[in-house]
Amino acid sequence: DAAGLEELAAVAGRSLARAHGRAPTVEGAPAAAAIAPRLRGQADALAAAWQRDAVDDAARLGADHAAFVDALAGDPLLGGAP
């Protein structure tokens, strides 16, 4: 359902942000120190950009899934008819 999907997205987003923040930079320092100043005052613009990307990706994902299902149906090795 929509609420569950929103919750999953929020948890995944926090996990990804935490992982990126803890990852080391080339110099070895935590990346959070390099990322935070670049995001200040831009949270809404960043969220809007991610939302646009997600909507664009959803259409491609649907088409990829349909192609995958069609490929499975015609592959006898995967249980489909030849």
Buried (B, 14 or more C-beta within 10 A) or exposed (E): EEEEEEEEEEEEEEEEEEEEBEEEEEEEEEBBEEBEEEEEEEEEEEEEEEEEEEEEEEEEEEEEEEEEEEEEEEEEEEEEEE
